[in-house]
Amino acid sequence: MGKKLFVLLAFSLPFQGFSMHIMEGYLPAGWSIFWTVVYLPFFIWGVKVIQKMVIKHPELKMLLALAAAFAFVLSALKLPSVTGSSSHPTGVGLGTLLFGPITMSVLGVLVLIFQVLLLAHGGVTTLGANAFSMALAGPVVTFGIYKLCAKLKCNRSVSIFLAACLGDLATYTVTALQLALAHPDTQTGVAGAFVKFASIFSLTQIPIAIVEGLVTVLVMNILIKNIPNLKGLKLKFQTVKS
């Protein structure tokens, strides 16, 4: 009975919206504009932060490019979901831990633009909503978890893993909320729709988030080991002990 109910639930929801990036045309115009307006101030703030950063530390340009490339590659790995659409990593954890969530709000939207143009992944009209969930909400949670680990004096690798993993899950949670707000259930409203969207995402996204956390730990440790002056740049990850 439980399995039949789940299958019925899965196929009663629109296929097109079940991806970490909300697809073109899936959000009503009002919601598309709303999320763009909410996200835009953070993007402008992030541009100013990056400008000041590269003026003071021009050697960070390559590291910024690496963080953007890491997010692009990981978030482009689309994996099948139960609805016939896809889930994928976000890849924003690395850049967030190195530079902070505001910087990642710019790098993340650049990644999304390239994915729209090159991979038809996401959409132009839904760019603001996708940027809010992946390039802002996810990084904010990632950074918050990392800071919490610093206060608890956790091991650095454990901290990186938890931050990247939970940041990934935060992105899909916000995406589920965005979809629920735009497409509330006819009987249970926004809350019911959110439960449906989130439950479908969780089947594939939880293991993906765990893998993303492990990969982020691996890459961060490689960077720390092979870039001699990385610690001297006073980047965000230093708040946690090794």
C-alpha positions in Angstrom: 0.0 0.0 0.0 2.8 2.4 0.9 4.7 1.8 -2.3 1.5 2.3 -4.4 0.8 5.5 -2.6 4.4 6.8 -3.2 4.3 5.9 -7.0 0.9 7.6 -7.3 2.3 10.7 -5.5 5.4 10.8 -7.7 3.6 10.6 -11.0 0.8 13.0 -9.9 3.4 15.8 -9.8 4.7 17.7 -12.9 7.9 16.1 -14.3 9.4 19.3 -15.6 9.9 20.9 -12.2 11.8 18.1 -10.6 15.3 19.1 -11.0 17.6 21.1 -8.8 17.4 23.8 -11.4 13.8 24.8 -12.1 13.1 24.5 -15.8 12.2 27.3 -18.2 8.6 28.3 -18.0 7.8 26.3 -14.9 7.4 29.3 -12.6 4.6 31.9 -13.2 6.0 35.3 -14.3 5.2 36.9 -10.9 7.3 34.4 -9.0 10.1 34.6 -11.5 10.2 38.4 -11.0 9.9 38.0 -7.2 12.9 35.7 -6.8 15.0 37.8 -9.2 14.3 41.0 -7.2 15.1 39.2 -3.9 18.4 37.8 -5.3 19.6 40.9 -7.1 20.9 42.9 -4.1 23.1 40.0 -3.0 24.5 39.7 -6.5 25.4 43.4 -6.6 27.0 43.1 -3.1 29.0 40.1 -4.3 30.3 41.9 -7.3 31.6 44.7 -5.1 33.2 42.2 -2.7 35.0 40.4 -5.6 36.2 43.6 -7.1 37.8 44.6 -3.8 39.2 41.1 -3.3 41.0 40.9 -6.6 42.4 44.4 -6.3 43.9 43.6 -2.9 44.8 40.0 -3.8 45.1 39.6 -7.6 46.6 36.1 -7.1 43.1 34.9 -6.0 41.8 35.2 -9.6 42.8 31.6 -10.4 41.3 30.3 -7.2 38.0 32.1 -7.9 38.0 30.5 -11.4 38.7 27.1 -9.8 35.7 27.5 -7.4 33.4 28.5 -10.3 34.7 25.5 -12.4 34.2 23.1 -9.5 30.6 24.3 -9.1 30.0 24.1 -12.9 31.2 20.6 -13.2 29.5 19.1 -10.2 26.1 20.8 -10.8 26.2 19.7 -14.4 26.2 16.0 -13.3 22.5 15.2 -13.8 21.5 12.0 -12.1 18.1 10.2 -12.7 15.4 10.8 -10.2 12.3 8.7 -9.5 10.1 11.0 -11.6 12.2 10.6 -14.7 13.8 14.0 -14.3 17.1 14.6 -12.5 19.0 15.6 -9.3 22.6 16.8 -9.1 25.2 18.1 -6.7 25.5 21.9 -6.3 29.3 22.3 -6.1 29.0 25.7 -4.2 30.5 24.4 -1.0 34.1 24.8 -2.1 33.8 28.4 -3.1 31.7 29.3 -0.1 34.3 27.8 2.3 37.1 29.6 0.5 35.5 33.0 -0.1 32.2 33.2 1.8 28.6 33.1 0.7 28.4 36.6 -0.8 31.2 35.8 -3.3 29.6 32.6 -4.2 26.3 34.4 -5.0 28.2 35.8 -8.0 30.1 32.7 -9.0 27.0 30.6 -8.7 24.9 32.7 -11.0 27.7 32.7 -13.6 27.6 28.9 -13.4 23.9 28.9 -13.9 24.1 31.2 -16.9 26.6 28.9 -18.6 24.5 25.9 -17.9 21.4 27.5 -19.4 23.3 28.5 -22.5 25.5 25.4 -23.0 23.5 22.6 -21.4 19.9 23.8 -21.5 19.9 23.1 -17.8 17.5 25.4 -15.9 16.0 28.4 -17.6 16.4 32.1 -18.3 13.1 33.2 -16.7 13.8 31.0 -13.7 17.4 32.2 -13.3 16.6 34.3 -10.3 14.8 31.5 -8.4 17.6 29.0 -9.2 20.3 31.6 -8.2 18.5 32.2 -4.9 18.4 28.5 -4.0 21.8 27.4 -5.3 24.0 30.5 -5.2 22.6 32.1 -2.1 20.6 29.9 0.2 22.9 26.9 -0.1 26.1 28.9 0.5 24.6 30.8 3.5 23.7 27.4 5.1 27.1 26.0 4.2 28.9 28.9 5.8 26.6 28.9 8.9 27.3 25.2 9.5 31.0 25.8 9.1 31.0 28.7 11.6 29.0 26.5 14.0 31.7 23.8 13.7 34.3 26.4 14.5 32.6 27.3 17.7 32.3 23.6 18.6 36.0 23.1 17.7 35.3 20.3 15.2 38.0 18.7 13.0 38.4 20.6 9.8 37.6 17.7 7.4 34.4 16.9 9.4 33.5 20.6 9.3 34.0 20.8 5.5 31.9 17.6 5.0 29.0 18.7 7.1 29.0 22.2 5.6 29.0 21.1 2.0 26.6 18.2 2.6 24.0 20.3 4.5 24.4 23.2 2.1 23.5 20.9 -0.8 20.4 19.7 1.1 19.5 23.4 1.9 19.5 24.2 -1.8 17.0 21.4 -2.7 14.8 22.3 0.4 14.6 25.9 -0.9 13.8 24.7 -4.4 11.1 22.5 -3.0 9.6 25.6 -1.2 9.8 27.7 -4.4 7.9 25.1 -6.3 5.4 24.7 -3.6 4.7 28.4 -3.4 4.2 28.5 -7.2 2.2 25.3 -7.4 0.3 24.7 -4.1 -1.6 21.5 -3.7 -5.3 21.9 -4.4 -6.2 20.2 -1.1 -3.3 20.7 1.3 -2.0 24.0 0.0 1.7 25.1 0.1 2.6 22.9 3.0 1.3 19.8 1.3 3.0 20.6 -1.9 6.2 21.3 -0.1 6.1 17.8 1.5 5.5 16.2 -1.9 8.3 18.0 -3.7 10.8 17.6 -0.8 10.0 13.9 -0.4 10.6 13.2 -4.1 13.9 15.2 -4.0 15.2 13.4 -0.9 15.4 10.0 -2.4 18.3 11.0 -4.7 19.5 14.2 -3.1 20.5 12.8 0.3 23.1 10.4 -1.1 24.2 13.0 -3.6 24.8 15.5 -0.8 26.9 12.9 1.1 29.1 12.3 -2.0 29.4 16.1 -2.6 30.6 16.6 1.0 33.3 13.9 0.6 34.5 15.3 -2.7 34.6 18.9 -1.2 36.7 17.6 1.7 39.1 15.9 -0.8 39.5 19.0 -3.0 39.9 21.3 0.0 42.6 19.2 1.5 44.5 19.0 -1.8 44.4 22.8 -2.1 45.6 23.3 1.5 48.4 20.9 0.9 49.6 22.2 -2.5 49.1 25.9 -2.3 51.8 27.2 0.1 50.3 30.7 0.7 46.7 29.6 1.0 46.5 29.9 4.8 48.3 33.3 4.6 45.5 34.7 2.5 43.2 34.5 5.6 40.4 32.7 3.8 37.2 31.5 5.4 38.1 27.9 6.1 40.8 28.9 8.6 38.3 29.4 11.3 38.3 25.6 11.9 41.2 23.6 13.2 42.8 20.9 11.1 
